[in-house]
Amino acid sequence: MKEFNLQTGKIGEAIAKEYLEKQGYVILEQNYETKYAEIDLVAEKDKTLVIVEVRTKRGDLFGTPEDSLNKKKLRKLWLNAQGYVNQARWKGPYRVDAICIILKADNSIDRLNHYSSII
């Protein structure tokens, strides 16, 4: 089951990366490790650094990807963002976004929602 979830996550990250690039974002990092956890994507658009959390599920029978963005996860995302900004010595504006994806059985997109400034 864990391998299946990892595969689903990797598919979701690839979809999110392609989506962001089509929206004019420049991807700076993917799967960046901090002392707290991993940042899925780090991007830049309009001189703003964007830390992106990608949540992917196959169907929503057991809850939506958005449901997994609880208070604990949001705190971890904020700490990750702070760690990256400090390490990169970023001086401009930054924010944390989420891209929530639901896949169909054939790995095509059923739904993709991009939430800006979730924290």
N, C-alpha and C positions, 0 to 999 in steps of 0.2 A: 504493500500500500504506500509506503514511504517513497519508493522509487516512482510510482505512478504520480504522486503529488509533486515530486521534484520535476518530473517531465511536464506536467501541467503548468507549473510555475515558469519553467524555461520557455515554453510556448507563449505564455502570456507576456513575458518580458520581451520576447522578439516582436510580438504584435504591438506592444506599447512603444517600443523603440521606433518601429516603422511609422506608427501613427504620429509620434512626436516630430520625427524628421519631416514628415509631410506637412506638419503644422508650422514648420520653420524653426524648430528647436535644433540646437547643435548638441549632440551627445558628447559629454566630456568624459564620463566614466560609466562603467557597467559592473555591477556586483562589487562595489567598493567596500572593503572591510574597515570598520572602525572598531574601537575598543568595546563598543556596546553591541554591535550587530553588523549586518550588511545593508548597504544602501543599494537598492535595485538599479536605479538610474540617476545620474547627475547630468543635468542639461543646462543650457543657457539660451535665453531668448530675450531680445531687447535689453541687454545689459543686466538682466536679472538671473541669478543663479536659482535653479529649480531642482530640489531634491524630490525624487519621484518614488513613491511606494506603489508597487504593482500587486494587485490582489486578483487572482484568477481562480475560477471554479468551473466545474462542468455541471451546468444546470444549477438551479437554485432550490432544489428540493429540501436541502438541509441548511438553508440560509443563503443569503446573498454575500458577495465579496465585501460589500459595505458593512455587513454585520460584524465582520472580523476586525474592524477598525475601532476597537474599544479604547477605553481610557488608558489602559496599560500600554497598548500598542502605540497610541498617539504620543505618549510620554517618551517611549523608546525612539520613535521617529524624530521627536524634537531634539533629544540628546544626540542622535546620529547627525542631524543637520548642524547642530552647534559644533560637534567634533570636526565635521568636514570643513565648515566655514573657518574655523580656527586653524586647522592644519593647512588649508589652501591659502590662508591669509586673505580671504575674500573681503573686499572693502565696500562692495556695492550692495544693493538690495538682494534679498533672497526669500524664498518661500518653500513650503512643503506642499506638494500635490499628491493626489492619489489617482491612479487609473484602475478602474474596476472592470473586469472582463468576465463574461460568462461565455463558455465555449459550447458548441454543439458536439455531438458524438464524433463527427468527422474532423474536429479541431478548427472548424470555421467559427467565425465570431457570431454569437447570438446577440450579444449586447456589449458595448464599450462605453463607459462613462468616464470623463475626465473631470475631476474635482480640483479646483485651484484653491490654494491657501487654506488647507484643511486644519491648520493649527494656528 
